[in-house]
Amino acid sequence: MQLILRAMVCLGLVFGLATGYGMPAAARPGQELMPDQSATKAKAVVRQVIATLGGSAYLNVHDSDCEGRVAQFGSSGDLMGFTSYRDLWLLPSKDRVDLAWRRSHYGI
């Protein structure tokens, strides 16, 4: 009985998603924007995101070097130990993560 109920719920979900999949998304009345208004709003959102991320400090980042420890837990939830790591970002798009690193490798 419970298997039939699950099958019916799954079929209803599949049919509901299938019928809604072909419908295009549309703005509610009064939300349509002209292209220049849309561009102005987009620029304002981008400025807000940049300000939230740190403003000029975010825009002027060249390299990032982060080091710390990662905790390891066993299947029973017991702490198994820690592993040191170093995450080095050299912009643009060069990322290196080393686990259990030693300072002598980097000449620091």
Backbone torsions as a table, in degrees:
resi	resn	phi	psi	omega
1	MET	NA	-44.5	-179.0
2	GLN	-68.0	-33.0	177.5
3	LEU	-66.1	-39.5	178.4
4	ILE	-66.0	-40.7	179.1
5	LEU	-63.1	-43.6	178.2
6	ARG	-62.7	-41.7	179.1
7	ALA	-63.5	-40.3	179.3
8	MET	-66.1	-41.6	178.4
9	VAL	-64.0	-43.4	178.7
10	CYS	-63.1	-43.8	178.2
11	LEU	-62.8	-42.1	177.7
12	GLY	-62.3	-40.6	178.3
13	LEU	-65.7	-43.1	179.4
14	VAL	-63.2	-46.1	-179.8
15	PHE	-67.0	-36.9	177.7
16	GLY	-64.5	-42.8	177.7
17	LEU	-68.0	-37.4	-179.0
18	ALA	-66.2	-38.9	179.7
19	THR	-73.5	-32.8	179.4
20	GLY	-81.6	-15.9	-176.2
21	TYR	-67.6	-36.9	-176.7
22	GLY	-81.9	-5.4	-177.1
23	MET	-85.5	127.9	178.3
24	PRO	-73.4	149.5	176.4
25	ALA	-77.0	142.1	-179.2
26	ALA	-138.3	149.4	177.4
27	ALA	-75.7	150.3	175.5
28	ARG	-71.9	158.0	179.0
29	PRO	-56.6	134.1	-179.7
30	GLY	91.3	-4.3	-179.7
31	GLN	-101.6	-4.8	179.6
32	GLU	-68.5	138.2	179.7
33	LEU	-122.3	146.6	172.6
34	MET	-72.3	157.9	-177.4
35	PRO	-55.4	-40.5	179.7
36	ASP	-69.6	-35.5	176.1
37	GLN	-67.5	-40.3	179.0
38	SER	-63.4	-42.7	178.9
39	ALA	-64.7	-40.4	178.7
40	THR	-63.6	-43.3	179.2
41	LYS	-65.6	-40.4	179.3
42	ALA	-63.5	-42.7	178.6
43	LYS	-63.6	-37.8	177.9
44	ALA	-65.1	-40.0	178.8
45	VAL	-65.7	-42.4	179.0
46	VAL	-63.4	-42.7	177.5
47	ARG	-61.5	-39.3	179.2
48	GLN	-66.0	-41.2	179.2
49	VAL	-64.2	-45.3	179.3
50	ILE	-62.3	-41.1	178.2
51	ALA	-63.6	-39.3	179.7
52	THR	-67.4	-34.7	-179.9
53	LEU	-78.5	-8.5	176.6
54	GLY	129.1	3.8	175.6
55	GLY	66.1	-129.2	-176.3
56	SER	-66.2	-29.6	176.9
57	ALA	-62.1	-39.2	177.6
58	TYR	-68.1	-41.5	-177.4
59	LEU	-71.3	-26.3	-175.3
60	ASN	-100.6	12.9	178.4
61	VAL	-70.2	131.8	177.1
62	HIS	-110.2	-49.3	179.9
63	ASP	-134.2	154.6	178.4
64	SER	-134.7	133.6	179.8
65	ASP	-132.7	115.1	-176.6
66	CYS	-126.0	136.1	176.8
67	GLU	-134.8	151.8	-178.8
68	GLY	-176.5	-159.0	179.0
69	ARG	-127.8	144.0	176.1
70	VAL	-112.2	128.2	179.1
71	ALA	-84.4	143.4	177.6
72	GLN	-116.9	130.7	-179.1
73	PHE	-119.5	142.4	177.5
74	GLY	-79.7	176.8	-178.2
75	SER	-66.2	-23.0	178.6
76	SER	-89.3	-0.6	179.1
77	GLY	93.4	0.1	178.9
78	ASP	-75.0	144.2	176.7
79	LEU	-71.9	121.5	-177.8
80	MET	-94.1	-21.0	179.6
81	GLY	147.1	-174.9	-179.1
82	PHE	-124.3	150.1	174.8
83	THR	-125.1	129.7	176.7
84	SER	-75.6	147.5	177.0
85	TYR	-141.8	161.8	173.6
86	ARG	-139.7	127.9	179.1
87	ASP	-114.0	114.9	-175.5
88	LEU	-116.0	119.5	176.5
89	TRP	-111.5	121.1	172.5
90	LEU	-113.9	106.3	-175.5
91	LEU	-76.1	145.8	2.4
92	PRO	-88.1	134.9	169.7
93	SER	48.3	48.7	169.5
94	LYS	-124.4	113.9	-176.5
95	ASP	-124.8	136.6	178.3
96	ARG	-138.5	126.9	176.6
97	VAL	-119.2	123.2	177.7
98	ASP	-117.7	133.1	176.0
99	LEU	-102.9	141.0	179.8
100	ALA	53.7	51.0	-177.6
101	TRP	-81.5	161.4	174.4
102	ARG	-121.9	139.9	-176.3
103	ARG	-59.8	-28.8	-177.4
104	SER	-65.4	-22.5	177.8
105	HIS	-66.4	-28.9	-175.3
106	TYR	-103.6	-3.1	-178.6
107	GLY	69.5	27.3	-178.6
108	ILE	-90.4	NA	NA
